[in-house]
Amino acid sequence: SSFIQTSLEDSDIDSDLRSTSCLNLLDLALKRGLYIAKKRLSRVD
């Protein structure tokens, strides 16, 4: 039973890492998109 418990804990950690990296990628994409949008807006001005 201890083996099953450990594997469950491992999968929890794994999913946490995955969601964190996904959030980081989204954050980077948003920042990049805002940066490009600002550049385009300033070009129009």
N, C-alpha and C positions, 0 to 999 in steps of 0.2 A: 504493500500500500504506500510505503514511503517513496518508492520509485515513481508511482503515478503522481503523487503530490509534487515531487520535484519537477517532473516534466510539465505539469500544469503551470508551475511558477515560471519555468523557463519560457513557455509560450506567452505568458502574460508580459514578461519583460520584452520579449521579441516584438509583440504587438505595440507596446509602448514606444519602443525605438522606431518602429515603422511609422507610427502616427506622428512622432516628433519630426522625423526627417521629411515627411509629407508636408507638415505645417511650415517647416523651414523653407522648402521649395516654393510653396505658395507665397510665403512672405517675400522671398526674393523676386518672384515673378511679378508680384504686385508693385514692389518698389521699382523694378525695372520698367514696368508699364507706366507708372506715374512719371518717371524720369523722362521717358520717351515722349509722353503726352505733353509734359511741360516744355520740352525742346520744340515740339511742333507748334505749340501755342505761341511761344516766344518768337518763332520764325514768322508766324502770321502777323504778329505785331510789327 
